[in-house]
Amino acid sequence: MELTHEKPPTMLSHGKLPYPRGTLVTDVETERTGELQGVIEERTKDGDRVVSRTAFIRPRGGGVEWEAPLTRIRPADGNG
């Protein structure tokens, strides 16, 4: 019989911003730069453990927002 590992139930919520909203940041993996819009955290329902933190970034001047793990985000050169 094959064992399966089910993911524990989680919930999403707004997370704490590492920099003020609108700060120009760089996604270090893709080298894209944009303004930080927000952070969403995924947490386990039991134990309230953080599973992931995702940053939402919008190109300066508008455009399509993208998301990246918070660990890939750094202030853009000349910021912070």
C-alpha positions in Angstrom: 0.0 0.0 0.0 1.3 3.4 -1.0 1.6 6.0 1.8 0.4 9.5 1.0 1.4 12.7 2.8 -1.5 15.1 2.9 -0.7 18.8 3.3 -2.1 20.1 6.5 -5.1 22.6 6.2 -3.8 26.1 5.8 -5.2 29.7 5.6 -4.1 32.8 3.8 -3.7 36.3 5.4 -2.0 39.6 4.8 1.5 39.4 6.1 3.9 42.0 7.5 5.7 44.0 4.8 9.5 43.9 5.0 9.6 47.4 3.5 6.9 50.1 3.2 4.3 49.6 0.5 5.5 51.2 -2.8 9.2 50.6 -2.1 11.1 49.8 -5.3 12.3 46.2 -5.0 14.1 43.7 -7.2 13.2 40.1 -7.6 16.7 38.7 -7.5 15.9 35.5 -9.5 14.3 37.2 -12.4 16.0 40.6 -12.0 12.7 42.4 -12.5 12.1 45.6 -10.5 8.9 47.0 -9.3 7.0 48.4 -6.4 6.1 46.2 -3.4 2.3 46.0 -3.1 1.7 43.5 -0.4 2.6 40.2 1.2 0.4 37.1 1.6 1.2 34.5 4.3 0.1 30.9 4.2 -0.2 29.5 7.7 -1.3 26.1 9.1 -4.6 26.2 10.8 -3.3 24.1 13.7 -0.3 25.7 15.3 -0.3 28.8 13.1 3.1 27.9 11.5 4.1 29.9 8.5 4.2 27.7 5.4 5.1 30.4 2.8 5.3 34.2 2.4 4.7 35.7 -1.1 5.4 39.2 -2.2 3.2 40.9 -4.8 5.1 43.4 -7.0 3.8 45.8 -9.7 6.1 47.4 -12.4 6.7 51.1 -11.7 4.2 53.2 -13.7 1.7 50.3 -13.9 1.4 47.0 -15.6 0.8 43.4 -14.6 1.6 42.5 -11.1 3.7 39.4 -10.4 4.4 37.4 -7.3 7.6 36.0 -5.9 8.6 34.3 -2.6 9.5 36.9 -0.1 13.0 35.5 0.2 13.8 36.6 -3.4 12.9 40.3 -2.8 15.6 43.0 -2.0 15.4 46.8 -2.1 16.4 48.0 -5.5 19.8 49.8 -5.8 19.7 53.1 -4.1 16.7 52.1 -1.9 16.7 51.1 1.7 
